[in-house]
Amino acid sequence: MTNAALGRVAAIIPAAGSGTRLGAQIPKAFVDLNGLSLLSRSALAMSALADVVVVSVSEEFLDEARRHLSEIDTELHIVIGGADRQSSVANGLAVVPKDVDVVVVHDAARPLVPASVTRSVISAVRSGAQAVIPVLPVADTLKRVDLRGSVTETVDRTTLRRVQTPQGFTRVILDQAYADPTHSATDDAGLVEAMGVTIETVAGDELALKITTEHDLTIARLLERNA
């Protein structure tokens, strides 16, 4: 593989979701985690390694986002997000500067991601990978069930992995993945995978947990206090 990803690095953070499962009265990205919002922490984590940070939020929260991101001292772009995560990433990708060769996409709901994970993702793309995701092994026993909820088989978990963010890509590959808005996937790697591109993996970290429920937020607050 050749290393063509020599330009700058951009991080896209889609943060336009409502986060209804968290039960907050505000979008999840603006929920407080020990003095800083999830969005602030995620953007600060990305700005430590990316040259450009692009955040997509709902239109009514543009001013709020600017306030939460006032401490970001790298190149920052705040754009209006879309109706779903995929369109929010697409809106962010549209403003990424042309001299960017590496793009990482990170969930605002993973505010405690260690720098080592982001660095590994970027390094793998720099080294020639077209798409890279951080992963963790599956610890629980997995069962496949039918429509009635009855177990039909035990799934071999040895080849299964839990996927985290940031996910990293060459700019060219991510642009191609988002060229057709009719294609959909649950994450950016899914869009790239559908193109037949090999997705490489690096080690994730339990600190990069995704905050979806109040229980997740409680755990994150404890982890941050003990970090």
GIDA-V752506 format. One record per backbone hydrogen bond with DSSP energy under -0.5 kcal/mol. CO is the residue of the C=O (numbers start at 0). NH is the residue of the N-H. If there is no record, write none. Layout:
CO:NH / CO:NH
This chain:
1:3 / 3:5 / 7:100 / 7:101 / 8:50 / 8:51 / 9:103 / 10:53 / 11:13 / 11:105 / 12:14 / 12:55 / 13:107 / 18:21 / 18:22 / 18:23 / 19:22 / 26:29 / 27:30 / 28:38 / 30:37 / 32:35 / 35:32 / 36:40 / 37:41 / 38:42 / 39:43 / 40:44 / 41:45 / 42:46 / 43:47 / 45:48 / 45:49 / 50:74 / 51:10 / 52:76 / 53:12 / 54:56 / 54:78 / 55:14 / 56:80 / 57:60 / 58:61 / 60:64 / 61:65 / 62:66 / 63:67 / 64:68 / 66:69 / 68:71 / 70:72 / 74:52 / 76:54 / 76:78 / 78:56 / 83:87 / 84:88 / 85:89 / 86:90 / 87:91 / 88:92 / 89:93 / 91:94 / 92:95 / 96:99 / 98:7 / 100:170 / 101:9 / 102:168 / 103:11 / 103:105 / 104:166 / 106:109 / 108:210 / 109:112 / 113:116 / 113:117 / 114:118 / 115:119 / 116:120 / 117:121 / 118:122 / 119:123 / 120:124 / 121:125 / 122:126 / 123:128 / 124:127 / 129:169 / 130:199 / 131:167 / 132:201 / 133:163 / 134:203 / 135:161 / 136:138 / 141:154 / 143:151 / 143:152 / 145:148 / 149:145 / 152:143 / 152:154 / 154:141 / 154:156 / 156:159 / 159:137 / 161:135 / 166:104 / 167:131 / 168:102 / 169:173 / 170:174 / 171:175 / 172:176 / 173:177 / 175:178 / 178:180 / 179:182 / 186:190 / 187:191 / 188:192 / 189:193 / 191:194 / 191:196 / 192:195 / 197:199 / 199:132 / 201:134 / 204:207 / 205:208 / 208:210 / 209:211 / 212:216 / 213:217 / 214:218 / 215:219 / 216:220 / 217:221 / 218:222 / 219:223 / 220:224 / 221:225 / 222:226 / 223:226
